[in-house]
Amino acid sequence: MNAILSPSRPKASEAAISDLVAELSNRFGERVVTSAAVREQHGHTLTWVKNQPPDIVVYARTTEEVSEIVKLCAAKGVPVIPFGTGTSLEGHVNAPDGGVCIDLSLMKRIIAVHEEDLDCVIEAGVTRKELNEHLRDKGLFFPIDPGADASIGGMVSTRASGTNAVRYGTMKDVVLSLTVVLPNGEIVKTASRAKKSSAGYDLTRLMIGSEGTLGVITEITLKLQGIPEAISAGICPFPTVKAACDAVIMTIQSGIPVARIELLDEVQVRAVNLHSKLSLPESPLLLLEFHGTDASVQEQAERFGEIAAEFTDQPFEWATKPEERSRLWQARHDAYWAARGLRPGAQSVATDVCVPISRLAECVDETKKDILESGMIAPIVGHVGDGNFHVQPLVNTDDPAEVAACEAFVDRLVKRAVAMEGTCTGEHGVGQKKMKYLEIEHGEAALDLMRVLKRAIDPHNIMNPGKIVAL
């Protein structure tokens, strides 16, 4: 299936943008912003991709408003870039062709919580922490935890994962239905609240991970979980990263239903200790958490301890108090900012890959050797229970030699993971930075099929152009 490539879309004319500013301002008033500072903020945040700001930022409050904005943009051929909280890492919210950024952060309604069905319906701007705060008194929680307090809409768009993925899955596993505004402004609901369906194409899964290139996600129906009766956490040091990964592999293959199992290499542990004022042993470390009844949690921990003893002579230590657990996991979630403290002034280049669990130890070990040979400071941290790990090189972006060395390292990392039947990104998404790797991972025929889908849904290429696949 050979798609005919069209040239890169031209930027909208100044006259078209000026007319659109007037029309949007007339309708949405002060929620239309054109100041340089706000536009640059919406161009990118946590990325070293060049800032490419939109021409206009509009703060929407409802699905109907999003539809109205998209229709105005479609009529003038102006690009649309959805924006949640700006925590993405691969240039997802850049506007290479200018256009209108629709900021969904005001769409905060928790529309319904169906406790008896273990699901809820929310607007896209609700963040994971806000949702869990709302659910706590109902004995329920939303389990996907990428670390950043991302918006749920953004998490759907990038098919996010996180520390709980080994037990609870990723966003593709917890989304039942979506409300999406298509590139022509039409509003579509992709499914019902039923837990399963065989009715037609799976439009929900098509939109999950589409990164705003097929439509603007405005409402989400999510599966929820009951808060476990008992939660326990612990840390276990290992002599090498390979030993820690081997322990993870055996734990997963043994069927222990661990909720979280996170790897920090010795460089990341040092950063966490400095940033969060902890005194963790500065060696490769696993952070674990078990959910269940008191009895099952104790059994899981004992079984893990037996496995760990085969790979380390260090003890498996418990964080018995809730505040101790919270401090440990907050330190883990702050790993990105902690790592930046190891080289003040340097830019962080956070990237991730994911491999089959049986290849995890090999991939991480080879990556560690590559880092040492490259002479970089590049902490490793990962949701290793599902084979996903992150590397965070710290680079002086004013030094072309360092930038080139880092890009070469990331290239080797991705190709290493793909060669092990893994993926170029386990959870960060494609955005702009990893578009070039999709062909080696999927093949040209699969990319052509993606282009066909993109053109069928967005024939004028106005939805977040320049992301995932080039047209």
N, C-alpha and C positions, 0 to 999 in steps of 0.2 A: 504494500500500500504506500505509494510514493506521493507525499504531499508536495504541492507546488508552493515553494517559499515566496512570500511576498516581501517587499522591502520593509525596513523598519518604518514604523508609522511616523509621519511628520508631526512636529509640535503644532498645537493649535495656534492660530494667529493672535496677535495682540488684540485685534478688534473682537475676535470671538471670545477671548478671555474677559475683555472689558465689558462686553454685553452680558456675559454670564455672571460676573460680579454684580452688575446692576440688578439682574433678575433675581439672583439668590438673595441679595441684600434686601430687596423689596419684599421678599417672602419670609426670610429668616432673621432679618435685622442684625443685631450685634453678634449673632452666632456665626456670622460669616467674617472670617479674619484673613487679611492679606499682609500682615506685618512680616518682615523678614525673619524675625526671631521665632515666631510661632511656626512659620512655614519650614524653617530649618529644623526645628524640633520634630516636626512630622516627617521630615525627609529621612532621617535615620537617628538611631540612638546608639545601641550597643553593637556597633560594627565599624570596621575600618574601610568599608566601601565608601567611595567619595559621596559626600552629601549631595543629593539631587532632590531639592525641595519641590513640593507642588506649587502651583500658582495661587491656589485658594484652599483654605481649610474651612469646612462647614461642620458644626456640631449638631448632629441629628438627635431627635428625642424619641421618634417612633419609626416603626417599619414603613408607615405611609409616607413619612417625611423622607426616608431613604429612597423610596420609590420615586418620589417627586424630584429629588436631586438627580437621580440616575437618568430619569427621562429628559431633564433639561440638558444634561451632559451628552446623552445619546443624540439628541437633536442637533447638537453642534459638533459632534465627533470629538468630544473632549474626554481624556482618560479619567478613570475613577480609581482611587486607591483607598481601600478600607484601612482603618487604623483603630487598634484597641488600646493597649497601654504602652506600646513601643518597646517591648522586651525582646523582640526577635533579634537574631544574631547574624543573618546572612543577607541583609539588604532587602528584606521583604517589603518594606514600606517606602523605599526610595521611589521617586517619580522621574525616571529618566526622560520621559516625554512631557513633563509638566502635568497639569490637570488639576482635578479637585480631589482633595483628601477628605473622606467622610469619617470624622471622628465619632466613634460610637460610645465614648466614655460616659455620656449622659444617659444612656439606655440601661438603667439600673433596676428595672422592675423584676422582682421574683413573682411571676404571674400566678403560679400555682405549685403547691407541694402536695402530692398524692401519697400520703404516708403508707396507706394500705397497699399501694402498688409499687412502693419504693422507686418513685420517679418524681421529677419536678420539671416545670417549664419556666425558663428564664429568658431575659433579654441578653443580647450579646455583650453588653458592657459590664455585666456583673463579674467581679473577679472571684477567683477560687476561695480566697479568704473570706470575702463578704458572704459567699454562699454558705460556707461551712459555719460561719458565725450565726447565720439565720437558722441553720438546720440543727444546731447543737441541742437545743431544748427539746427537739423532737426525737432525739436518740438516733439521728441519721447523719451520714457524712458523704461528701463527694471525694472519692479516693485519689483522683489523678493530681499529682503534686510535682510540677516541674521545677519547684524552687522559687522562682520569681512569682510575684502575685499578679500573674497574667490575667487578662480578661478571658472569659470562657469562649467568647467568639474567636479570639486569636488562637486559643488552644485548639479549637476545632479546625481552624484554617491551616494550621501547621501540623496537624495530627500529632499533638504533643504527647509526651510520655512523662516519666518522672520517677521519683524514688519508690513509689508503690507499685510500679508496673509489673514487677515479677509476680505479684499475687492478683492484682485487680485489673491488669491490662492497660491499654492506652486509650486515647480518645476514640478511636474507631470501635472500641469494645463497649463504650458507655453511652454513646449517642443513639437515641431512638429515632429522633426526627429533627428536621431543621425547617425554619422559615427562611427563604432566600429571595433576595431581590435580584432578578436576572438583568443582563446588560440592556434590555429594552425597557426596564422598569417594572415588568410584571412581577407579581409576588407569587411564589410557589411554596407549598408545603410538601416536603419530600416523603413523608410517611405518617402513620398514626402512632398512638402510644402503645400499641400491641408489642409484646416482647419479641415476637417473630412474625415474619410475613413472607409469603411467596408470590406476592402480587406485583408483577411488573419488574422493571429495571430497578436496581438499588441506587436510587438517586442520592440517598443520604451518604452512602460511602463514596459516591462520585465527588460530592462537595467537600467531604472531610479530607484535609490535606491539599486542597486546591489553591490555597494561599491567595484567595481573592481574585483569582484569574477567571473564574466562571460566574461569580456573583458575589453579592454582599450578604453574609449570614447575619440575620437580625434576631432570631429567636432559636432556642435550643431546648429540646426535651432530653433530659439526662436520666440514666439509671443511677440510683443511690444505693448505699450500703448502710446496714445497721452498725452503730458504734460498737466495737468489740467489747465483750465483758472484761477481758484482761488484755493489757498491752505491756510488753516488756522489751527492753533494748539492752544492747551490750556492745562492747568493743573487743576486738581481738587483733593483736599485732602479729606480723609475720616477718620472717627474715628477708624475703624477696617478694617482689610483685608477682612473680610466677607462682610462688607458693600460695599466696593469697588467692590468685585466680584458680589454681588447681583445687583449693578448698571450696570455692564457689561452685565449680563444675560438679564436684562430688556431692555437694549439698543439693543442688538442683536435680541431679540425676537420681538421688536417693528419695526424691519425692517429698522432702520436708517443705511444708507450705509457708516458707518464710515470707513475711510481708515486705520487708525492705532488706536489701543487702548491697551496701555501697562500698566502693573501693576508694581510698585515698592513698596516693603514693607518698613517699617520705617527704618530697618537696611540698606537696599540698598540705601535709600534716604540719610542717613547719610554718607555713603561711597561716593556717587556721589557728595554731597556737598563738602566734603574734597578734592576729587580728581579733580573735575572740577571747583572749586572755585564758586559754586552756593550757593544760600540761599533759597532753596526749603523748604517748611514746612516739618519738620521731623515726618511725619505720613504717613500711607499708601496713595499712590498717584496714580492717573491715568494720563498718558500722552495721549493726543488724537490728531488726525489730520483728517481733512475733506477735500475732493477733490470735485471739481465740478465748477459750475458757481458761481458768487458772491452771487446770490440769494439763490441757493441751499445750499451753504456752510453756509450761515447765518441761514437758516431754520434748517439744521441739528444740528448746535450748540445750537440753542434755544431749540430744542426738547430734546437734551441731557441734557441741563441745567435743564429742568423741571424734568427729570428722576432723575438726581443727587440730586436734592433738597429733594427727598424722603428718601435719605440715609445719607445725610450730611448737616450740617448747614454752611459749609465752601463754599466760592464763587468759581465759575468756572472762572478762569482767563485766558485771551487770551495772546498769544505771537504774537503780530500783525506784527512785522517786520521780514523779511526773516532771518536776522542774529540771531534774538532771537530764531526762530524756529530751525535753524541749530545748535545753541549752545545746546539747549535742547536735540535734537536727537543725537548729538555727545556725550553728556553726557550719554545718554541711551546706545549708542553703546559701550562706554567705561566702562560699568557696571562691566564686568569681571575683568578688571584691577583695577577699583576703589575698588571692594570688597576685593581684595588681600591686599589693604592698611590697612584694619581693623585689620589685624593680621600679621604684617611683619614677614617673615621667614616661615610662614605656607604655605602648599601646597593647592591649590584650587582644589576641586573635583566638577567640574561643571557637573550637570546631569539634565535631563528633563523628564517630562511625559506629557501626554495629555489625557483629559477626555471629555465626552460629555458636552456641555456648561451648561446643566441643573445641572450637578454635580460639576461644577467648585468651587463654594463657599464652599461646603462641603469638597472637597478634599484639597483645600488650607488651610482652617481653621484647619482641622485635622493635616495637615503637620506643620503648625505653632505651634500647641500644642506639637507635637512630638519634634520639634526643642527645645522648651523651656524645656521640660522634659529631653531632652538629654544633656542640658547644652552646646550646640554648638553655635558657631557663623556661621550662615548659611543664608545669604540674599536670598530673593525670588524676582525674576523678571520674567515677562512673557508676551507672546503675547496672552493675555487672551481673545481676541475677538474670537479665535477659540479653547479655552479650553486648551491651551498649556502654561505651566509655568516651570521655571528653578529654581533649588535650588543649592546653591554654598557653601557647607560646607568648612570651612578653618581648615586644619588638620595638626598637627605636625606628619609627616610621620615617624619620628624616635621613636615615642611612639606607641608600638604595641597596647596598650589599646585604644588609640584614633583612630587608623586605624580600629580596630575591631568595635568600636562603630559607626564609620562613615559608614562602609560597612553594618552594621546591619540597620542603618537608611535608606540608599539607598534601601536596600532590602524591608523594610517596605513601603517606598514611592512607589516603583514600584508595589508591590502587592496591595497596596491601590488603585492605579490608575486602574490596571487591573480588580480588583474586582468591580470597578465602570464602567465597560465596556469601559475602556480607553486602552491606550497603554504604553508600557515601554519606548518609545521614540517618541516624536512628531516631532523632526527634527534633533537631533544629530546623529541618526543612531545607528546601533548595534555594529559594530566593534568587539573588543574582549570582552569588559566589559559586554555587555548586551546579549551575546549569551545565557546565562543560563536562561533568562527569556522568550525566544521565545516559549518554550513548554507550559508554563502556559498561554500565550496569545493566541497562535494559535492552540495548540493541537498537538499531535504526528503525526497524519495523515497529517496535513498541512506541518509539518517539513519534513516528509518523501517525500512529493511531491517536496519541495524545493531541497532536496538532489538529487532526480531523475533529476530535471532540471539542477542542477549543474553538475552532472556526464555526462549528455547527451552533454552538451556544452563544458565542461572542464574535459574529462575523466581521465586525468593524474593529476588533481588538482594542476595546476601550477599558476592559477590566484588568487593572494592575499589569499593564503591558511590560514586557522585558523580564518576566519571571517564569521559571520552570522550563518552558520551551520557547525557542526563538521562532518567530513567524516571518 
